[in-house]
């Protein structure tokens, strides 16, 4: 969940590193640092706690270089501090290293090889750079050989960038389970955890696969396996405009991305319906049709999108569905059906919890599909099939537009599978039309910002806890709504099935406790309203979000009607804005909430 970057062969290395770190700050922001070398015997290491701006303020005009590495951190080993910040360096200051990932056996390696070393940090990463130095000195070998020997001892995940003061025109790299790309520019080269870091420098990138290492110079890339077998791979173009990463006139990415949701739904419809060529491969639909059960594997917001999709697949495609938390499924795999099909949902396509499940499933030879916003990501590349979300870059840590994109793409997939299986429900639902209606409905909601800001002030800003309730898809929305509020506002929020309140949760209701109820389906509307009365009688401050055909006088927010199975596309948007405005009023950093990172690349 850290950001790793590097540049070799450019006189503006310091500025390029700072710019790249700013674009990768969503991956971690408790500390940051850079190491640069001018290839003439002068080098500089600058590290600071906190956000990139603190690092930027510490850098002077003298801190220039031609080659350098940088890092923005999300702590896994050791608290945020200047000594724990990357880059880490060897005892003799020859080697400098940045790392994303977790080394599981660092303590054993430290005890076996490095008892005489005085460590400067509490991190697993420093063990790696000290090991490289140990082998270089003890075995009297060059940096590449020492690095390879170190890598062969490591257990865990890593994306490394290593520099050697004796060879300052090179960056040594290695990857296992953590993302890393090589950027190919005019007269210089780059490395990064995410192509977003350097879209202003190049649109041409080269993938590094697990178990590979290499040497990058300004005009050459040399990749090998850990046992020194050469690797040849063609670069690819990233089809994205660097301007898409700009906040424009917005104060935050989160608000910008909420406002982009109508456009996202229209873009998805255009991609999957307007093209002459069907974007769903016939073989994908064949394998789905052969399956006797779907397993949707995801984490966080993606898991909540999977909960919504379960009803879509079961009703439109007539197939049983299980939605599984990736972090649990990988180590507590349930008894599988005879012919399972696995769908992995991930905004980044680099979610470590999901990837370890994908690894297991591939070894069992089951068909797999990744639905992600980053089509060249690890999960997309390693699954048998992949489908894009078409949401555009999502920079704010709290996911908004990727959530509705995941629901929309799964709805399209469920309907097309149902049509192939000749399921009546699939032919009765016009998903393309529904996505258009949802886009219009969301636009109506985001146009009511003043009202939603006032509701946020009245219900949440001064509270320490809030509850969201619903039934069916309303329950699925309640869980996601609670996550959004707690992520960015730090208000303790929980989502509950409305009928479960009386089985224990109602004990938590106190005077003025906010309770938001989603009333989105005909069959349970009366029951949910009864639950609202139960908490109201115990002093709760209730807020009802209802679909138009089920609305009653006094409902605070009424949203347009869609097919009940797709109501979460619209109903979640007020909750996203409640989270945003509550966080703003409480003075929080909306885009980069405490303790969180966007791309969770460690288990």
Secondary structure, 3 states (H helix, E strand, C coil): CCEEEEEECCCCHHHHHHHHHHHCHHHCCCEEEEEEECCCCCEEEEEEECCHHHHHHHCCCCCCCCEEEEEEECCCCCCCCCCCCCCEECCCCCEEEEEECCECCHHHHHHHHCCCCCCCCCCHHHHHHHHHHHHHHHCCCCHHHHHHHHHCCCCECEEEEEEEHHHCCCEEEEEEECCCEEEECCCCEEEECCHHHHCCCCCEEEECCCCEEEEECCCCEEEEECCCCEECCCCEECCCCHHHHCCCCCCCHHHHHHHCHHHHHHHHHHHHHCCCCCCCCHHHHHHHHHCCEEEEEECHHHHHHHHHHHHHHHHHCCCCEEEEEHHHHCCCCCCCCCCEEEEEEECCCCCHHHHHHHHHHHHCCCEEEEEECCCCCHHHHHCCEEEECCCCCCCCCCCCHHHHHHHHHHHHHHHHHHHHCCCHHHHHCCHHHHHHHHHHHHHHHHCCHHHHHHHHHHHCCCCCEEEEEECCHHHHHHHHHHHHHHHHHCCEEEEEEHHHHHHCHHHHCCCCCEEEEEECCHHHHHHHHHHHHHHHCCCCEEEEEEEHHHCCCCCCEEECCCCHHHCHHHHHHHHHHHHHHHHHHCCCCCCCCCCCCCCCCCC
